[in-house]
Amino acid sequence: MLVLAGTYKSELSSLVDGAELERLLDRTIRFLKLSEQISLTLKRDAKILEHIKVTLFRNPKASPNAAPTLPPSSKPQYPYNHGGIFAT
């Protein structure tokens, strides 16, 4: 799903049908939510895909080639990283 979303946002967007991508995102999110009680990772994956879906299809200013941006003060959160190679 991430590769398809990335392709849709790139200069190769003509290779990905937006309606089909949205349908696949919906289906994948529903599947992940069925198992969210089993695994926090699946729950988090569903939230990531929901964010991607909103970014791609619910932002009226977004176009397939516009890169998503984070607010200047935002910082990625890595709650399970305790001083490893990706420590912030």
Secondary structure by P-SEA (a helix, b strand, c coil): caaaaaaaaccccccccaaaaaaaaaaaaaaaaaaccccaaaaaaaaaaaaaaaaccccccccccbbbbccccbbbbbcccccccccc
